[in-house]
Amino acid sequence: MIETIAFGSLDITFDERVLRPREWTAEQSRWAAELIGPAPSGPVLELCSGAGQIGLLAIATEPRELVCVGLDPVACDFARDNALDAGPADLVEVRQGDLEAVLGPDEMFAVVIADPPWGHSRNRAA
């Protein structure tokens, strides 16, 4: 079942296939926004972006280009949809795949946000 919840000033949509946005992670967005303001020019990179809520809320406060990277295609679809709903879709690029495959060796980012999954992965070797 698809849900939409308030995440800071944004409404974030997700379902049971992705990690539920946790309110305390809005603090990560506020901290990232504080770093974005004085950072050199360049885009923000959000690794393991899930539904995109942390990066989207950060750039809602401090507008910048945002590159969201995730492995799960469902989560990436939610990140794209949430970018459209949040308003800055023209500033957001979502890349689905392994980090090494979707980021170029010469790409540079002003700020990197990383919130890797904390649960067990079904892809992890036993």
C-alpha positions in Angstrom: 0.0 0.0 0.0 1.4 3.4 -1.0 1.7 5.9 1.9 2.5 9.6 2.0 3.8 11.2 5.1 5.1 14.6 6.1 8.9 14.8 6.1 9.9 18.3 7.3 8.2 20.6 4.8 7.8 17.9 2.1 5.3 15.1 1.6 7.1 11.9 0.8 5.5 8.9 -0.8 6.7 5.3 -0.4 5.5 1.8 0.2 6.5 -1.4 2.1 9.1 -2.2 -0.5 11.4 0.6 0.7 12.6 1.8 4.0 10.0 4.0 5.7 11.2 7.6 6.0 12.1 8.2 9.7 11.4 11.6 11.2 14.7 11.7 13.0 16.5 11.6 9.6 15.1 15.0 8.8 17.9 16.1 11.1 20.3 14.7 8.5 18.6 16.9 5.9 19.0 20.0 8.1 22.6 19.2 8.7 23.2 18.7 5.0 21.5 22.0 4.2 23.9 23.8 6.7 26.8 22.2 4.8 25.4 23.0 1.4 25.1 26.8 2.0 28.8 27.6 2.3 30.0 24.7 0.2 31.7 25.4 -3.2 29.6 25.3 -6.3 28.6 21.9 -7.5 25.9 19.4 -7.1 24.9 17.4 -4.0 25.3 13.6 -4.1 22.9 11.4 -2.1 24.1 7.8 -1.8 21.7 5.0 -0.9 18.9 7.6 -1.4 15.9 5.4 -1.0 12.8 7.4 -1.7 15.0 10.6 -1.8 13.6 12.3 1.3 16.9 13.3 2.9 18.4 15.0 -0.2 15.2 16.5 -1.3 14.6 18.2 2.0 18.2 19.4 2.1 17.9 21.1 -1.3 14.4 22.4 -0.5 16.2 24.6 2.1 19.4 25.2 0.1 18.6 24.8 -3.7 21.3 22.8 -5.6 21.4 20.2 -8.2 21.0 16.8 -6.5 22.1 13.4 -7.8 20.3 10.5 -6.0 21.9 7.1 -6.3 20.2 3.9 -5.3 20.4 0.2 -6.2 16.7 -0.6 -5.8 14.6 0.4 -8.9 11.5 0.7 -6.8 13.1 3.2 -4.4 14.5 5.1 -7.4 11.0 5.4 -8.9 9.8 6.8 -5.6 12.7 9.2 -5.5 11.8 10.5 -9.0 8.1 10.8 -8.1 9.0 12.6 -4.8 11.2 15.0 -6.7 8.3 15.8 -9.0 5.9 16.3 -6.1 8.4 18.3 -4.0 8.9 20.8 -6.8 12.7 20.7 -7.6 12.4 17.9 -10.3 14.5 20.0 -12.7 17.3 20.0 -10.1 17.2 16.2 -9.4 18.7 13.3 -11.3 18.1 9.8 -10.0 20.6 7.1 -11.0 19.8 3.4 -10.4 22.6 0.9 -10.1 25.9 0.1 -8.3 27.8 3.2 -7.2 30.8 2.2 -9.3 28.6 1.9 -12.4 26.5 5.0 -12.2 29.1 7.6 -11.0 31.9 8.7 -13.3 35.5 8.8 -12.1 35.8 12.5 -12.9 32.5 13.6 -11.3 32.8 16.0 -8.4 30.2 16.9 -5.8 30.1 19.8 -3.3 28.4 17.8 -0.6 27.8 14.0 -0.2 24.9 12.7 1.9 25.1 9.0 2.8 22.6 7.0 4.7 23.3 3.4 3.8 20.8 0.7 4.6 21.1 -0.6 8.1 19.1 -3.8 7.8 20.0 -7.3 6.5 20.2 -7.5 2.8 18.9 -10.5 0.9 21.8 -9.9 -1.5 24.5 -10.3 1.2 26.5 -13.5 1.1 26.0 -15.7 4.1 
